[in-house]
Amino acid sequence: MTSPGLTARRGGPLKGRVRAPGDKSVSHRALIFGALAQGLTEIEGLLEGEDVLRSAAAMRAFGAEVEHLGPGRWRVVGQGRFSEPTDVIDCGNAGTGVRLIMGAAAGFDLAASFTGDVSLRSRPMNRVIKPLAEMGATFLGRSGGRLPLTLKGGDLRRIEYRLPEPSAQVKSAVLLAGLHAEGGAAVLEPEPTRDHTERMLRGFGAQVQVIDQDGVRHINLADGQKLTGNQVRVPGDPSSAAFPLVAALITPGSEVTVEGVMLNPLRTGLFTTLIDMGADLRIENQRDESGEPVGDITARFSELKGVDVPASRAPSMIDEYPILAVAAAFATGVTRMTGIGEMRVKESDRIALMAAGLSACGVGVEEEPEGLIVVGSSGGNHPASGGAQIITRGDHRIAMSHLIMGLAADGEITVDEPGMIATSFPGFVEMMRGLGGDLG
Ligand code: S3P
């Protein structure tokens, strides 16, 4: 289905205070943990984006009671086990949803079939099939490890799995399966990835041991551990907060505060990079919410300069390179992003689409197999030319990144399929309009 496009135009400065929507990673996990646990889990601030709503429906299909109480407020009653679903589980656009749920379901004696939208059906599932099959699960489906797939779970054995790619989804799938595997599970991470699963395992009463050995994180989960229902307050999503914050940095005269942004150090690579670029970003009111550090971030228009982003920073900002590329387009000098091959297997090939989109907007850009180089247009005085129609291939972050660019570029920028923004950031358009952005 195609929806009409959405256009962003340059206007006055952006001003205001907003609240970041709930974090997508923590929201998926809160529902899955609630369903796996015994007893009542109460969630506040859940992201009600389409991806997460698919996970809520999936948890119902596996036998949990899942109830929507009010905006962001959900109640999950788990049985401590999954039962066999009577229909195919459709995870929509959500890689996190499907990979974590396959891991969670693999521990039980059941068969379950999974599918997703056209993007999800093209994404690699072998990265979770491989370790889960090694633990004893079986998979039947399309060749090449693509959805739709049917999983047969139960009778799992321990695995010690060294992640071949830095993926928190794969780590989480193995740990969730390990909850019901004889001997538990261990994951070895040469490059640390977001640790929401480890934090939430602890929050729901499991013991997880994490040790650093020669720069490799060893995460060990012993077997026979029970999860008990918990209260979860979902912190604001730094990956979503990035859009209004970068909009303020590149639009002259702007000042925007986003409240309640999660500051887990394994998620804040973009903010570190923007500060390296000279961004006026201030963090205030730092606190803890449900085991995650949180703060309010204020961004003011800044003269940015290009930087080399270290490859080692990639896992802590993997979803933020599209919007970083937009910030880089408004900087003075060149920004080099390396070690970002994982971007090619997200909701779209994000390296290719950002290179095409920036180039259509008159920005100097070079695509590498695992990198992107952006030549800045020298800041607010010489904004990028814009004036383009962008093909997003249904990727929410490609759409939002180009719309933010359109708020500061010379010519208007239109994106196709803006409806897909609702997968991760349902209130994006209203929020940006409320800050003064001309979107329509
Ligand atoms: C996520 C992990 C990342 C990220 C995704 C959310 C998670 O994916 O891109 O949006 O919640 O674990 P990978 O694990 O594939 O890097």
Residues whose N, C-alpha, C, O or C-beta is under 5 A from the ligand:
A	BS01	S3P	S25 T96 P166 S167 A168 Q169 V170 I318 D319
